[in-house]
Amino acid sequence: MKKTIIIPALALAAVFLTACNTVEGVGEDVQAGGEAIEDTAKAVEDDLTD
C-alpha cells in the first residue's frame, strides 16, 4: 500500500520541481529581453540628444 502512494507522490514532486525550473528560466528570458529593449531605447535616446 505504501509503495503505491510513495511512487506517484515522488513522480508528482519531480514534475513540480521541473516546472519551477522552467518558470524560472522563462522569467530570466523575459528579464533579458526587457534589458535588451531598455538598452536599445537608451541608445536611441542618446543618438537623438547628440
N, C-alpha and C positions, 0 to 999 in steps of 0.2 A: 504494500500500500504506500509506504513512504517513497519508494523509488518512482512510483507513478506520479507523485506530486513533485518530487525534487527535480527530476529531469526536465519537465516542461517549465518549471519555475526558472531553472538555470538558462534554458533556451530563451525565455522571455526577457530575462535580465540581460543576456548578451545582445538581444535586439535593441533594447532601450539604450544600452551603452553605445552601441554603434550609431544609433540615431542622434545621440548627444554629440558625438564627434562630427557627424555630418552637419548638424545645425551650426556647430561652432565654426566649421570650415566655410559654410555659406556666409556666416557673419563676417568672417575675415575677408572673404572675397568682396562682399558689399562694401566693407570699410576701405579696402584698397581701391575699389572703383571710385568711391567718393573722394578719396585723397587725390586720385588722378584728375578728377574733374576740378577739384579745388586748385590744384597746381596749374592746370590749363587756364582757369579763369584768372588767376593771379598773373600769369604770363601775358595774357591778352590785355589785362588792365595796365600792366607795366608798359606794354607796347603803345597803348593809346595815350598814356600820360607823358611819354617821352617825345 
